[in-house]
Amino acid sequence: LLDAEGPYSLELCSSTSRSGGARSGCVEADNVFFGDVILCSGQSNMERDVDYVYNSTAEIATVDDFPLLRLFQINKPDVPNCGVHDPQLELDGSCLYQPDGDGPGNPCSQPVKRWVEANTTWVSRFSAICYLSARDALASGGHAVGLIETDYGGTPIQAWSPPDALEACGAPLDDCDVEPGQNCSGYPSVLFNRMVAPVMGRGMRAVIWYQGEANSNEGFPLARDAYGCLMTAMGQAWRKASLAAGGGGSTAWVIVQISAWFG
């Protein structure tokens, strides 16, 4: 077994000759670390980047104290026709490499499939809640941590819930017609299929969830007990999907509860 540290260099090959001949179809990977992966999800509260916080300059300046921190920001889907009814298995890539003009909170035109080392440039564009929570946890750690940001402003819990979670709570599986402006980013299960399912099986150490406004009075109202049912069912479904895909089943959940809103 490898320790939760690094860096390592790995060589993966598709086949090896039984007689000890040359290997074929090999891919080499450098700067590989083993550690914990934390998934951060929700709507605009989670989406707000570190550059947005009150003391952002001071917070960003400390990033060099955490050289084992890696970041990945999942691209937001374009779903004008309520598409993607089945879970997607492959990620589009990370948006931290987005070209100038694709600001934080928007889909990016050139996602790249790789982690980035946390530095002042990338952290400023990354989720503040996700980064600050993990950074503080790392202070007494010493092993590698990878943060995956997967969020979408203005979206309801139904969009992040797989069909079995919706069914468990009696929620509709197809209600795109009632969405404001026909923006199908809130279509049932669409964000789970595009922005969560592709990372199942990564052995998530924890999930940090920050969402709720879209289910108060912003187009997708849910009664308190209905939201509570979906929150529980969604968490169980995410754990089940991770376990079925080969990941760990003991994922911790951290829920950031929004304050009472009387709109």
Backbone hydrogen bonds, N-H to C=O, Kabsch-Sander energy under -0.5 kcal/mol:
donor,donor_aa,acceptor,acceptor_aa,energy
5,E,3,D,-2.3
8,Y,32,V,-2.5
10,L,29,A,-3.0
12,L,27,V,-2.8
14,S,24,S,-1.2
15,S,24,S,-1.2
20,G,17,S,-1.7
24,S,15,S,-1.5
27,V,12,L,-2.8
29,A,10,L,-2.9
32,V,8,Y,-2.5
34,F,5,E,-1.5
36,D,144,A,-2.0
38,I,146,G,-2.7
39,L,206,A,-2.4
40,C,148,I,-3.1
41,S,208,I,-2.7
42,G,150,T,-0.7
43,Q,210,Y,-1.6
46,M,43,Q,-1.0
46,M,210,Y,-0.6
47,E,43,Q,-1.6
48,R,44,S,-1.6
50,V,123,V,-0.8
50,V,126,F,-2.1
51,D,124,S,-1.7
52,Y,49,D,-1.9
53,V,50,V,-1.2
56,S,53,V,-1.3
59,E,55,N,-2.1
60,I,56,S,-3.0
61,A,57,T,-1.6
62,T,58,A,-0.6
62,T,59,E,-1.0
63,V,60,I,-1.7
65,D,62,T,-2.1
66,F,63,V,-2.0
69,L,66,F,-1.4
70,R,145,V,-2.5
71,L,116,V,-2.5
72,F,147,L,-1.9
74,I,72,F,-0.6
74,I,149,E,-2.5
75,N,93,G,-1.4
79,V,77,P,-0.7
82,C,79,V,-1.3
88,Q,193,N,-2.5
94,S,112,V,-3.5
95,C,73,Q,-2.7
98,Q,95,C,-2.0
102,D,99,P,-1.8
103,G,101,G,-1.3
106,N,103,G,-1.6
112,V,94,S,-2.2
114,R,112,V,-1.7
116,V,71,L,-1.9
118,A,69,L,-2.3
123,V,119,N,-2.7
124,S,120,T,-1.0
125,R,121,T,-0.6
125,R,122,W,-1.0
126,F,123,V,-1.6
128,A,48,R,-3.1
131,Y,127,S,-2.4
132,L,128,A,-2.8
133,S,129,I,-1.9
134,A,130,C,-2.0
135,R,131,Y,-2.8
136,D,132,L,-2.0
137,A,133,S,-1.5
138,L,134,A,-1.9
139,A,135,R,-0.9
140,S,137,A,-0.7
141,G,138,L,-2.3
144,A,34,F,-0.6
145,V,68,L,-1.9
146,G,36,D,-2.9
147,L,70,R,-2.9
148,I,38,I,-2.7
149,E,72,F,-3.1
149,E,147,L,-0.6
150,T,40,C,-3.1
150,T,148,I,-0.6
152,Y,42,G,-2.1
155,T,152,Y,-1.1
159,A,156,P,-0.9
160,W,156,P,-0.6
160,W,157,I,-0.6
161,S,157,I,-0.7
161,S,158,Q,-0.7
165,A,162,P,-1.0
166,L,162,P,-1.8
167,E,163,P,-2.8
168,A,164,D,-1.7
169,C,165,A,-0.9
169,C,166,L,-0.6
170,G,167,E,-1.3
171,A,166,L,-2.8
178,V,175,D,-1.3
179,E,176,C,-1.8
182,Q,179,E,-1.9
183,N,180,P,-1.6
184,C,182,Q,-1.0
186,G,183,N,-1.0
187,Y,184,C,-1.4
189,S,158,Q,-2.3
190,V,187,Y,-1.9
191,L,159,A,-1.2
192,F,159,A,-2.1
193,N,189,S,-2.6
194,R,190,V,-1.8
195,M,191,L,-2.8
196,V,191,L,-0.5
196,V,192,F,-1.4
197,A,192,F,-3.4
199,V,196,V,-1.9
200,M,197,A,-1.4
202,R,199,V,-1.1
205,R,37,V,-3.2
206,A,37,V,-1.1
207,V,252,A,-2.5
208,I,39,L,-2.7
209,W,207,V,-0.5
209,W,254,V,-3.0
210,Y,41,S,-2.1
215,N,212,G,-1.6
216,S,213,E,-2.2
217,N,213,E,-0.7
218,E,213,E,-0.7
220,F,214,A,-1.1
222,L,215,N,-2.2
227,Y,223,A,-2.5
228,G,224,R,-2.3
229,C,225,D,-2.0
230,L,226,A,-2.1
231,M,227,Y,-2.8
232,T,228,G,-2.0
233,A,229,C,-2.8
234,M,230,L,-3.0
235,G,231,M,-1.8
236,Q,232,T,-2.2
237,A,233,A,-2.2
238,W,234,M,-2.6
239,R,235,G,-2.1
240,K,236,Q,-2.3
241,A,237,A,-2.6
242,S,238,W,-2.2
243,L,239,R,-2.4
244,A,240,K,-2.7
245,A,241,A,-1.5
246,G,243,L,-1.4
247,G,242,S,-3.3
252,A,205,R,-2.0
254,V,207,V,-3.1
255,I,253,W,-0.5
256,V,209,W,-2.9
256,V,254,V,-0.5
257,Q,255,I,-0.8
